[in-house]
Amino acid sequence: MLLDDASEEFNDFFERHHAELARLAHLLTGEKDVADDLAADALVALWQRWDRLRAAQHPVAYARGVVANLAREWIRSTVRERRRVGLFWSRGTEPVDGPDVAVVLDVRAALSRLPFRKRACVVLRHAFDLSEKDTAAALGISVGTVKSQTSKGMAELESLLGAEAVGELAAGRRNR
């Protein structure tokens, strides 16, 4: 009966958090298909430790950390593979499914140019609206590091997106 309870709890956790974990992976890697695989891999890893995690205070934070680590490993592996086979390619525009607009694509392209830790901090703080404390827990870093990496990441995004785009984004925030 205990296994059934654990299975039911994990199934509930899966249903509530799979889409969020896949979205996090997508924002970190820029690859939708890879994101689905990374979210699934993270959930398999969570299931293997579910007996301990189900009693944890913040299993979602742990899950985000697993996704972030898997995304980092995937990025490093991809970079190594591209170097190994000598493929130097420029990324074209990503096909858009749904209501994406040019600004969203520009932001995604700019995000992909940030170093991983800055990208992860910006995505968790701004796309997922996590607190500095929750972001730090998900990434296994200090709150101070989250603050500095988020600040530096946002400054780099502003530099990459240009003054005009940043002005439009700032105007949109003021009008809310």
N, C-alpha and C positions, 0 to 999 in steps of 0.2 A: 504494500500500500504506500510506503514511503516513496518508492520509485515513481508511482503514479502521481503523487503530489508534486514531486520534483519536476516531472515531465509537464504537468499542467502549469506549474509556475513558470517554467522556462518557455512554454508555448505562449503564455500571456506576455512575458517579457519580449519575446520575438515579435509578436504581433504589434506591440506598442512601440518598439524601437528600431525595427529593421529599416524602415524608410528613412528615418533620421540618420542612421549609421551609413546607409548607402549614399545619402546626400552629402554627408561629411566627407566620405571617401571621394566622391565626385569632385567636390570643391578642392580637395587636396591634390588629386591626381590630374584632374581635367579630362578624365576618360570615363564615360558613363558605363561601358561594359566592364571595365576593370573595377569600377566602384562597386558594382553588384557582386562581383567575385570576392572583393576584399571584405565587404560586409558579411557575405556568407562565411568566409574563412574566419572572420572575427567571431561570429556566432557559434561556429563549430568549436573554436577554442574556448568560448565561454561555457558551452554545454559540457565540455570535458572537465571544467572546474566548477560546475554549477553547485555541487554539494557545498563548496566553501563560499561561493559568491552569493548564493541566495540569502545568506545571513549577513552579508556585508551591508554597510550603511549606504554606500553609493555605487551600486553595480553599474549604473549607466555611465558614470564617470570612468570606471574601469573599462567599460566597453568602448568608449570614445578613445581612450588611450591605446587600446588594442588596435583599433582602426587606424589611428595616427601612426602607430609603429609599423603596421602592415603597409600603409601608404608610403612611408619613408623607405621601407625595404624595397617596395616595388619601383619607386623612383630611382633609387640607387642602382638597382638591378638593370633597369631600362637604360640608364645612362651608361653603365658599364658595357651592356650589350651593344649599344649603338657605337661606342668607341671601339669595341672589339672588332666589329665588322666594317668599321669605317664609314658608317652612314651619317652623313651630315645633311640634314634636311631642314627646310624651313616649314614651320607649321602653317598650314593654310587656315582659312576660316572653318570653324567647326560647324557641321550641319546642325541646324536648329530644329528641335522638336518642340512645337508649341509656341507660346507667345514671346519668345526671346526677342529682344530688340538690340540694335547696334550698341547701345550703351552697356548692356549686360555682357555682350561679347567682348567689348573693350575691357571691361572690368575683369572678366575671366582671363583674358590674355595677359593683362597686367599682373593678376594674381599668380599666373603660372611662371612669371619671371622672378617672383620673390623667392628668397631662400626658404627652405621648408619650415623652419621654426617660426619665422615671421609670418608666413602664409597661414600656418596652423593657428597662430594667435589671432590674426586678423579675422580668419574665417569663424573660429569659435566665439570670439567676442562680438563680431558684428553680424554675421550671417545666422549664427545660432543664439545670439543674445545671451551668452553665458557670462556670469560674473568673472572677475579676475581670479577669484578663489577657485571656481569650478573649472576654469580654463587651465589653471596651474595643476589642479588635480588630474585632469584628463591627460595632460602632457608630461606629468611627472617633473615639473619645474617649479621654481619659486614664483610667488606673486609679483615680486620685483622684476623678474625676468619677463613675465607676461606683460607687465606695464611697459618695459623698455622695448620689447620686441614688437608689441602692438603699435606703439608710437612710431618706431622706426619703419615698420611695415606700412603704416598709413602714409608717412612722409614719402616713402618710395613709390607708393601707388599714386600719390598726387604728382610726383615728378614724372612718372610713366604716362599718366593719363593727360597731362598738360593742364595749363592754367584754365583754358576755356571749359574743359570737361569738369574740372574741379569746381569751377564757378557755378556751373549748372547743377552739380550735385549739391553744393552748399545752398544754392537758392531753393532747391527742392526741400531740403531739410528745414529751412526757415519758414517755408509756406505750409508746413504740416500743422 
